[in-house]
Amino acid sequence: MPLLSILRNMRTRISKSNSNSNSNPEPPPYLEPLPHIQSSSVPQWLWTNAECRRWLHLVCYITLGLSYEQSADIAQRFEGCGPNIYTLKWEKWLELWGNRERAEGVWSLLVSMRRRKGAVPKGVRIRTYSKR
């Protein structure tokens, strides 16, 4: 999604939330339908925080079989955008996922996807892929 579109979206949401401060809050953006993101999607380097959280939510719910609430909780705790999915240190993944098996599963999934189109750009070296 082009940066200009993202900024327009953000401006629209801010103005809506300011004008509707007494109404029900909007659901978090990662829970809104983002049809271009599936649990099988390759996380993109240029994804927004909402897109990353949507992917994480779907991976938790569909791939790992966690409850909707557990999946939403994990997704909500993710901070950052596309590059952060690929550059987050192992210890932070472990903290985010809450147990070693889940963390290793998603970690391995990301390592296997890092060279696919739109993931980690050519020429970018990431040292976080060696666990200690």
ZAVEX-453163 format. One record per residue (C-alpha): residue in three letters; x, y, z. Coordinates in nm, 2 decimals. Example, Ala and Ser with C-alpha at 12.3 -4.5 7.8 and 13.67 -1.06 7.14 Angstrom:
# residues 2
<atom r="ala" px="1.23" py="-0.45" pz="0.78"/>
<atom r="ser" px="1.37" py="-0.11" pz="0.71"/>
END
This chain:
# residues 132
<atom r="met" px="0.00" py="0.00" pz="0.00"/>
<atom r="pro" px="0.16" py="0.33" pz="-0.10"/>
<atom r="leu" px="0.26" py="0.56" pz="0.19"/>
<atom r="leu" px="0.03" py="0.84" pz="0.07"/>
<atom r="ser" px="-0.27" py="0.60" pz="0.10"/>
<atom r="ile" px="-0.16" py="0.49" pz="0.45"/>
<atom r="leu" px="-0.13" py="0.85" pz="0.56"/>
<atom r="arg" px="-0.48" py="0.94" pz="0.42"/>
<atom r="asn" px="-0.62" py="0.64" pz="0.59"/>
<atom r="met" px="-0.47" py="0.75" pz="0.92"/>
<atom r="arg" px="-0.59" py="1.10" pz="0.88"/>
<atom r="thr" px="-0.95" py="0.98" pz="0.81"/>
<atom r="arg" px="-0.94" py="0.75" pz="1.11"/>
<atom r="ile" px="-0.82" py="1.03" pz="1.34"/>
<atom r="ser" px="-1.08" py="1.27" pz="1.22"/>
<atom r="lys" px="-1.35" py="1.01" pz="1.26"/>
<atom r="ser" px="-1.24" py="0.92" pz="1.61"/>
<atom r="asn" px="-1.23" py="1.28" pz="1.71"/>
<atom r="ser" px="-1.58" py="1.36" pz="1.58"/>
<atom r="asn" px="-1.73" py="1.04" pz="1.72"/>
<atom r="ser" px="-1.56" py="1.04" pz="2.06"/>
<atom r="asn" px="-1.89" py="0.94" pz="2.24"/>
<atom r="ser" px="-1.96" py="0.65" pz="2.01"/>
<atom r="asn" px="-1.83" py="0.29" pz="2.03"/>
<atom r="pro" px="-1.46" py="0.27" pz="1.94"/>
<atom r="glu" px="-1.35" py="0.11" pz="1.62"/>
<atom r="pro" px="-1.20" py="-0.24" pz="1.64"/>
<atom r="pro" px="-0.82" py="-0.25" pz="1.63"/>
<atom r="pro" px="-0.70" py="-0.23" pz="1.26"/>
<atom r="tyr" px="-0.55" py="-0.58" pz="1.27"/>
<atom r="leu" px="-0.89" py="-0.73" pz="1.34"/>
<atom r="glu" px="-1.05" py="-0.55" pz="1.04"/>
<atom r="pro" px="-1.07" py="-0.76" pz="0.73"/>
<atom r="leu" px="-0.75" py="-0.72" pz="0.52"/>
<atom r="pro" px="-0.83" py="-0.97" pz="0.24"/>
<atom r="his" px="-0.49" py="-0.95" pz="0.09"/>
<atom r="ile" px="-0.34" py="-1.11" pz="0.41"/>
<atom r="gln" px="-0.38" py="-1.48" pz="0.48"/>
<atom r="ser" px="-0.20" py="-1.70" pz="0.73"/>
<atom r="ser" px="-0.01" py="-1.84" pz="0.43"/>
<atom r="ser" px="0.10" py="-1.49" pz="0.31"/>
<atom r="val" px="0.46" py="-1.39" pz="0.31"/>
<atom r="pro" px="0.51" py="-1.10" pz="0.55"/>
<atom r="gln" px="0.61" py="-0.80" pz="0.35"/>
<atom r="trp" px="0.90" py="-0.57" pz="0.44"/>
<atom r="leu" px="0.67" py="-0.27" pz="0.37"/>
<atom r="trp" px="0.38" py="-0.39" pz="0.58"/>
<atom r="thr" px="0.22" py="-0.16" pz="0.84"/>
<atom r="asn" px="0.18" py="-0.25" pz="1.20"/>
<atom r="ala" px="-0.19" py="-0.34" pz="1.13"/>
<atom r="glu" px="-0.09" py="-0.57" pz="0.85"/>
<atom r="cys" px="0.17" py="-0.74" pz="1.06"/>
<atom r="arg" px="-0.07" py="-0.79" pz="1.34"/>
<atom r="arg" px="-0.33" py="-0.93" pz="1.11"/>
<atom r="trp" px="-0.09" py="-1.19" pz="0.98"/>
<atom r="leu" px="0.02" py="-1.28" pz="1.33"/>
<atom r="his" px="-0.34" py="-1.31" pz="1.44"/>
<atom r="leu" px="-0.42" py="-1.54" pz="1.15"/>
<atom r="val" px="-0.11" py="-1.75" pz="1.21"/>
<atom r="cys" px="-0.20" py="-1.79" pz="1.57"/>
<atom r="tyr" px="-0.56" py="-1.87" pz="1.50"/>
<atom r="ile" px="-0.54" py="-2.08" pz="1.19"/>
<atom r="thr" px="-0.19" py="-2.23" pz="1.18"/>
<atom r="leu" px="-0.13" py="-2.28" pz="1.56"/>
<atom r="gly" px="-0.50" py="-2.34" pz="1.65"/>
<atom r="leu" px="-0.50" py="-2.09" pz="1.94"/>
<atom r="ser" px="-0.83" py="-1.94" pz="2.05"/>
<atom r="tyr" px="-0.95" py="-1.61" pz="1.89"/>
<atom r="glu" px="-0.88" py="-1.43" pz="2.21"/>
<atom r="gln" px="-0.53" py="-1.57" pz="2.26"/>
<atom r="ser" px="-0.45" py="-1.49" pz="1.89"/>
<atom r="ala" px="-0.57" py="-1.14" pz="1.93"/>
<atom r="asp" px="-0.37" py="-1.09" pz="2.25"/>
<atom r="ile" px="-0.04" py="-1.21" pz="2.08"/>
<atom r="ala" px="-0.11" py="-0.99" pz="1.78"/>
<atom r="gln" px="-0.18" py="-0.69" pz="1.99"/>
<atom r="arg" px="0.15" py="-0.72" pz="2.17"/>
<atom r="phe" px="0.35" py="-0.70" pz="1.85"/>
<atom r="glu" px="0.51" py="-0.36" pz="1.80"/>
<atom r="gly" px="0.66" py="-0.23" pz="1.48"/>
<atom r="cys" px="0.61" py="-0.29" pz="1.11"/>
<atom r="gly" px="0.73" py="-0.53" pz="0.83"/>
<atom r="pro" px="1.11" py="-0.51" pz="0.91"/>
<atom r="asn" px="1.04" py="-0.58" pz="1.27"/>
<atom r="ile" px="0.89" py="-0.92" pz="1.19"/>
<atom r="tyr" px="1.21" py="-1.03" pz="1.03"/>
<atom r="thr" px="1.46" py="-0.85" pz="1.27"/>
<atom r="leu" px="1.31" py="-0.91" pz="1.61"/>
<atom r="lys" px="1.56" py="-1.09" pz="1.83"/>
<atom r="trp" px="1.49" py="-1.45" pz="1.93"/>
<atom r="glu" px="1.44" py="-1.35" pz="2.30"/>
<atom r="lys" px="1.16" py="-1.11" pz="2.20"/>
<atom r="trp" px="0.99" py="-1.37" pz="1.99"/>
<atom r="leu" px="0.99" py="-1.60" pz="2.28"/>
<atom r="glu" px="0.85" py="-1.33" pz="2.50"/>
<atom r="leu" px="0.58" py="-1.25" pz="2.25"/>
<atom r="trp" px="0.47" py="-1.61" pz="2.19"/>
<atom r="gly" px="0.48" py="-1.72" pz="2.55"/>
<atom r="asn" px="0.63" py="-2.06" pz="2.49"/>
<atom r="arg" px="0.93" py="-2.21" pz="2.31"/>
<atom r="glu" px="0.74" py="-2.44" pz="2.07"/>
<atom r="arg" px="0.52" py="-2.16" pz="1.93"/>
<atom r="ala" px="0.81" py="-1.92" pz="1.91"/>
<atom r="glu" px="1.03" py="-2.17" pz="1.72"/>
<atom r="gly" px="0.74" py="-2.26" pz="1.48"/>
<atom r="val" px="0.68" py="-1.90" pz="1.38"/>
<atom r="trp" px="1.05" py="-1.82" pz="1.38"/>
<atom r="ser" px="1.12" py="-2.12" pz="1.14"/>
<atom r="leu" px="0.83" py="-2.01" pz="0.92"/>
<atom r="leu" px="0.98" py="-1.66" pz="0.89"/>
<atom r="val" px="1.33" py="-1.79" pz="0.83"/>
<atom r="ser" px="1.20" py="-2.00" pz="0.54"/>
<atom r="met" px="1.01" py="-1.70" pz="0.39"/>
<atom r="arg" px="1.28" py="-1.43" pz="0.42"/>
<atom r="arg" px="1.41" py="-1.47" pz="0.06"/>
<atom r="arg" px="1.06" py="-1.47" pz="-0.10"/>
<atom r="lys" px="0.94" py="-1.17" pz="-0.31"/>
<atom r="gly" px="0.86" py="-0.87" pz="-0.09"/>
<atom r="ala" px="1.01" py="-1.01" pz="0.23"/>
<atom r="val" px="1.37" py="-0.91" pz="0.32"/>
<atom r="pro" px="1.52" py="-0.69" pz="0.04"/>
<atom r="lys" px="1.83" py="-0.82" pz="-0.13"/>
<atom r="gly" px="2.14" py="-0.68" pz="0.02"/>
<atom r="val" px="1.99" py="-0.66" pz="0.37"/>
<atom r="arg" px="2.17" py="-0.90" pz="0.61"/>
<atom r="ile" px="2.00" py="-1.00" pz="0.93"/>
<atom r="arg" px="2.20" py="-1.16" pz="1.22"/>
<atom r="thr" px="1.90" py="-1.25" pz="1.44"/>
<atom r="tyr" px="1.85" py="-1.58" pz="1.26"/>
<atom r="ser" px="2.12" py="-1.75" pz="1.47"/>
<atom r="lys" px="1.97" py="-1.86" pz="1.80"/>
<atom r="arg" px="2.20" py="-1.89" pz="2.10"/>
END
